Structures are given as structure tokens and as C-alpha cells.
């Protein structure tokens, strides 16, 4: 189901107002049984309140409500979370909302401007290196490498055999980049 079908079911504005908790539950249900860190969840979902709350606060609330549970922990920031049986039951009761939220999250990942720029460049080029991106964008290579790692964690880019750690866009990344282009047009 693409963006057109998503808009037929609910307007974009309605989906954006779905609670961040619902979007996180949808994400965790989609990834079930694979655990996710709070950092990984933040790559996909941003709080829709102004000012946005940290995802860690929302995750703690979901855990206190019994909707998610800690899968493992190696310290404060490295906890991994899974949806609990109670969370799965809650998701089943709201299956339509969860499905719509899952589609919205998949089509609207929490991209920053640099990540969006890189995806757009990779739509135009078959492969690119971090050095090429840094010189084109006029920034240092460290933020470029961080953006590339974040895109790779989402599955939007993959490494290529070209020298110096090149990368190429994946089909999922291509789909998201094209949707981002459509959203920018008036």
C-alpha cells in the first residue's frame, strides 16, 4: 500500500496526530520478535509534540504500562526493547490504526536534512563515497559518515565494492527518497 492508498484511508494530518506511543508500538510490532534499542526507534519515529519529548521518556512510559518489555540491558543507553504480550493484544485491538501507523512510519522515517540530501544524491548517482558527498555538500566527513551509518541502520543504503567505503541506495531507500521528493513539490 503506497502513499495514495494511505491518504485514502486517513488524511496525512490525521496520521501525523497519531500518538508517538502508537507509532512506536506499530514499529515494535512490525519488528517483532527482533528487539530494538531506543536509538534505533528514534531513527524511525520522532515525537509529534512541541517541543518534542525524547523517545527514551516515551519508551519508559510504554514499559511502565506493560506494553513493551526490556529484552536485554548492558547499561543505561543500550537497553533493547520488544513489544510485550499485553502490547501485542493492545495492537490487535487497534489493528487498523496500527497498520496505518506502520505504513506512515515506513514512508516517513525521521530523516534529518543531511540524510535526506544523501538519499536524493543517491537517486541521481549509482554509487558515491563519503569523500565525494563531503566535498559536494561542503561539510566535514564526520557528519556525512554518521548520516550514512544512520541510513544503513534503516536499510536505505548498502555498501558497494568501489574503493573508500562507497555506498548505493537500496530499493527501500529509493522508495523513501521518491516519496520525500513528492512531498517537497507544491
TORKEKOL-543488 format. One record per residue (C-alpha): residue number from 0; residue in one letter; x, y, z. Coordinates in Angstrom, 3 decimals, always signed. Layout:
N
ZAMAR  koldo  lumgu      east     north        up
ZAMAR    NUM      a         X         Y         Z
...
***
This chain:
186
ZAMAR  koldo  lumgu      east     north        up
ZAMAR      0      x    +0.000    +0.000    +0.000
ZAMAR      1      x    +1.572    +3.268    -1.127
ZAMAR      2      x    +1.160    +6.911    -0.203
ZAMAR      3      x    -2.017    +7.260    -2.311
ZAMAR      4      x    -3.713    +4.400    -0.509
ZAMAR      5      x    -2.543    +5.765    +2.830
ZAMAR      6      x    -4.164    +9.125    +2.053
ZAMAR      7      x    -7.386    +7.398    +1.035
ZAMAR      8      x    -7.604    +5.677    +4.412
ZAMAR      9      x    -6.713    +8.724    +6.524
ZAMAR     10      x    -5.512   +12.164    +5.679
ZAMAR     11      x    -1.804   +12.762    +6.271
ZAMAR     12      x    -2.632   +15.227    +9.035
ZAMAR     13      x    -4.711   +12.643   +10.913
ZAMAR     14      x    -1.906   +10.084   +10.781
ZAMAR     15      x    +0.631   +12.652   +11.984
ZAMAR     16      x    -1.537   +13.239   +15.047
ZAMAR     17      x    -1.474    +9.556   +15.996
ZAMAR     18      x    +0.346    +9.399   +19.289
ZAMAR     19      x    +4.048    +8.739   +19.274
ZAMAR     20      x    +3.349    +5.779   +21.551
ZAMAR     21      x    +1.078    +4.237   +18.913
ZAMAR     22      x    +3.745    +4.721   +16.239
ZAMAR     23      x    +6.358    +3.087   +18.490
ZAMAR     24      x    +4.033    +0.152   +19.193
ZAMAR     25      x    +3.449    -0.229   +15.450
ZAMAR     26      x    +7.194    -0.182   +14.832
ZAMAR     27      x    +7.918    -2.742   +17.554
ZAMAR     28      x    +5.094    -4.979   +16.363
ZAMAR     29      x    +6.466    -4.823   +12.830
ZAMAR     30      x    +9.956    -5.758   +14.083
ZAMAR     31      x    +8.666    -8.456   +16.489
ZAMAR     32      x   +10.414   -10.611   +17.750
ZAMAR     33      x   +13.573    -8.642   +16.886
ZAMAR     34      x   +14.480    -6.241   +19.746
ZAMAR     35      x   +15.244    -2.571   +19.099
ZAMAR     36      x   +17.248    -0.013   +21.034
ZAMAR     37      x   +15.798    +3.379   +21.878
ZAMAR     38      x   +18.286    +4.860   +19.415
ZAMAR     39      x   +17.001    +2.618   +16.611
ZAMAR     40      x   +13.403    +3.597   +17.398
ZAMAR     41      x   +14.421    +7.253   +17.212
ZAMAR     42      x   +15.707    +6.694   +13.676
ZAMAR     43      x   +12.122    +5.982   +12.619
ZAMAR     44      x    +9.883    +7.968   +14.970
ZAMAR     45      x   +10.037   +11.488   +16.367
ZAMAR     46      x    +7.642   +12.815   +18.977
ZAMAR     47      x    +4.870   +14.927   +17.469
ZAMAR     48      x    +4.511   +17.260   +20.454
ZAMAR     49      x    +6.057   +20.715   +20.566
ZAMAR     50      x    +8.725   +20.674   +21.883
ZAMAR     51      x    +9.375   +17.004   +21.103
ZAMAR     52      x    +9.965   +14.712   +24.064
ZAMAR     53      x   +12.914   +12.328   +23.990
ZAMAR     54      x   +11.955    +8.870   +22.721
ZAMAR     55      x   +13.503    +7.385   +25.885
ZAMAR     56      x   +10.779    +9.047   +28.009
ZAMAR     57      x    +8.022    +7.595   +25.829
ZAMAR     58      x    +9.694    +4.161   +25.883
ZAMAR     59      x    +9.846    +4.241   +29.695
ZAMAR     60      x    +6.146    +5.109   +29.833
ZAMAR     61      x    +5.283    +2.237   +27.485
ZAMAR     62      x    +7.356    -0.098   +29.681
ZAMAR     63      x    +5.626    +1.114   +32.851
ZAMAR     64      x    +2.255    +0.466   +31.179
ZAMAR     65      x    +3.407    -3.071   +30.358
ZAMAR     66      x    +3.117    -2.611   +26.575
ZAMAR     67      x    +6.814    -3.226   +25.940
ZAMAR     68      x    +9.449    -5.077   +27.900
ZAMAR     69      x   +13.197    -4.899   +28.221
ZAMAR     70      x   +14.803    -7.669   +26.193
ZAMAR     71      x   +18.349    -7.056   +27.405
ZAMAR     72      x   +20.381    -4.357   +29.001
ZAMAR     73      x   +24.079    -3.644   +29.058
ZAMAR     74      x   +23.751    -0.215   +30.596
ZAMAR     75      x   +21.503    +2.799   +30.622
ZAMAR     76      x   +21.622    +3.550   +26.887
ZAMAR     77      x   +21.980    +0.063   +25.485
ZAMAR     78      x   +18.681    -1.461   +26.569
ZAMAR     79      x   +16.857    -3.360   +23.853
ZAMAR     80      x   +13.078    -3.471   +23.806
ZAMAR     81      x   +10.392    -5.781   +22.410
ZAMAR     82      x    +6.637    -5.495   +22.360
ZAMAR     83      x    +5.106    -7.485   +25.226
ZAMAR     84      x    +2.148    -9.873   +25.070
ZAMAR     85      x    +0.000    -7.089   +26.523
ZAMAR     86      x    +1.318    -4.739   +23.813
ZAMAR     87      x    +0.532    -7.295   +21.101
ZAMAR     88      x    -3.005    -7.633   +22.463
ZAMAR     89      x    -3.399    -3.853   +22.510
ZAMAR     90      x    -2.146    -3.712   +18.906
ZAMAR     91      x    -4.635    -6.396   +17.856
ZAMAR     92      x    -7.489    -4.359   +19.327
ZAMAR     93      x    -6.394    -1.360   +17.229
ZAMAR     94      x    -5.314    -3.280   +14.128
ZAMAR     95      x    -6.421    -0.651   +11.604
ZAMAR     96      x    -4.701    +2.222   +13.418
ZAMAR     97      x    -1.551    +0.130   +13.897
ZAMAR     98      x    -1.466    -0.792   +10.203
ZAMAR     99      x    -1.858    +2.840    +9.147
ZAMAR    100      x    +0.779    +3.959   +11.680
ZAMAR    101      x    +3.174    +1.249   +10.402
ZAMAR    102      x    +2.749    +2.443    +6.828
ZAMAR    103      x    +3.224    +6.053    +7.849
ZAMAR    104      x    +6.403    +5.279    +9.810
ZAMAR    105      x    +7.812    +3.275    +6.880
ZAMAR    106      x    +7.107    +6.100    +4.437
ZAMAR    107      x    +8.111    +8.960    +6.761
ZAMAR    108      x   +11.254    +7.941    +8.642
ZAMAR    109      x   +12.758   +10.508   +10.959
ZAMAR    110      x   +15.318   +11.817    +8.424
ZAMAR    111      x   +17.418   +14.878    +9.125
ZAMAR    112      x   +18.311   +17.288    +6.305
ZAMAR    113      x   +21.700   +15.710    +5.629
ZAMAR    114      x   +20.225   +12.194    +5.408
ZAMAR    115      x   +17.529   +13.425    +3.021
ZAMAR    116      x   +20.210   +15.166    +0.913
ZAMAR    117      x   +22.268   +11.952    +0.710
ZAMAR    118      x   +19.243    +9.900    -0.367
ZAMAR    119      x   +18.442   +12.466    -3.064
ZAMAR    120      x   +22.034   +12.354    -4.363
ZAMAR    121      x   +21.957    +8.560    -4.430
ZAMAR    122      x   +18.812    +8.692    -6.559
ZAMAR    123      x   +20.870   +10.542    -9.164
ZAMAR    124      x   +24.127    +8.559    -8.878
ZAMAR    125      x   +24.650    +4.797    -8.916
ZAMAR    126      x   +27.175    +4.989    -6.052
ZAMAR    127      x   +29.024    +7.627    -4.082
ZAMAR    128      x   +31.762    +7.811    -1.468
ZAMAR    129      x   +31.677    +9.799    +1.792
ZAMAR    130      x   +34.508   +11.989    +0.470
ZAMAR    131      x   +32.504   +12.871    -2.640
ZAMAR    132      x   +29.458   +13.711    -0.508
ZAMAR    133      x   +31.525   +15.857    +1.869
ZAMAR    134      x   +33.045   +17.892    -0.953
ZAMAR    135      x   +29.671   +18.313    -2.732
ZAMAR    136      x   +27.810   +19.258    +0.431
ZAMAR    137      x   +30.611   +21.449    +1.752
ZAMAR    138      x   +30.730   +19.785    +5.155
ZAMAR    139      x   +33.199   +17.684    +7.075
ZAMAR    140      x   +33.282   +13.934    +6.607
ZAMAR    141      x   +32.274   +13.100   +10.209
ZAMAR    142      x   +28.621   +14.232    +9.903
ZAMAR    143      x   +28.469   +12.563    +6.477
ZAMAR    144      x   +29.691    +9.249    +7.933
ZAMAR    145      x   +27.185    +9.495   +10.792
ZAMAR    146      x   +24.351   +10.144    +8.342
ZAMAR    147      x   +25.482    +7.187    +6.221
ZAMAR    148      x   +25.518    +4.898    +9.276
ZAMAR    149      x   +22.017    +6.025   +10.244
ZAMAR    150      x   +20.760    +5.400    +6.690
ZAMAR    151      x   +22.402    +1.960    +6.665
ZAMAR    152      x   +20.756    +1.078   +10.009
ZAMAR    153      x   +17.382    +1.796    +8.414
ZAMAR    154      x   +18.287    -0.330    +5.387
ZAMAR    155      x   +18.177    +2.608    +2.956
ZAMAR    156      x   +21.753    +2.246    +1.706
ZAMAR    157      x   +24.249    -0.577    +1.250
ZAMAR    158      x   +27.995    -0.606    +0.769
ZAMAR    159      x   +29.481    -1.066    -2.690
ZAMAR    160      x   +32.735    -2.588    -3.867
ZAMAR    161      x   +34.044    +0.791    -5.061
ZAMAR    162      x   +37.075    +1.983    -3.083
ZAMAR    163      x   +36.938    +4.142    +0.040
ZAMAR    164      x   +33.693    +2.812    +1.508
ZAMAR    165      x   +31.259    +3.710    -1.238
ZAMAR    166      x   +27.520    +3.247    -0.885
ZAMAR    167      x   +24.457    +2.798    -3.067
ZAMAR    168      x   +20.753    +3.216    -2.451
ZAMAR    169      x   +18.583    +0.160    -1.746
ZAMAR    170      x   +15.066    -0.361    -3.147
ZAMAR    171      x   +13.593    +0.687    +0.218
ZAMAR    172      x   +15.776    +3.810    +0.249
ZAMAR    173      x   +14.770    +4.608    -3.333
ZAMAR    174      x   +11.096    +4.367    -2.384
ZAMAR    175      x   +11.529    +6.700    +0.614
ZAMAR    176      x   +13.624    +9.175    -1.409
ZAMAR    177      x   +10.973    +9.349    -4.130
ZAMAR    178      x    +8.243    +9.929    -1.529
ZAMAR    179      x   +10.337   +12.704    +0.027
ZAMAR    180      x   +10.640   +14.346    -3.417
ZAMAR    181      x    +6.876   +14.150    -3.950
ZAMAR    182      x    +6.227   +15.742    -0.556
ZAMAR    183      x    +8.537   +18.670    -1.371
ZAMAR    184      x    +6.658   +19.551    -4.554
ZAMAR    185      x    +3.901   +22.181    -4.236
***
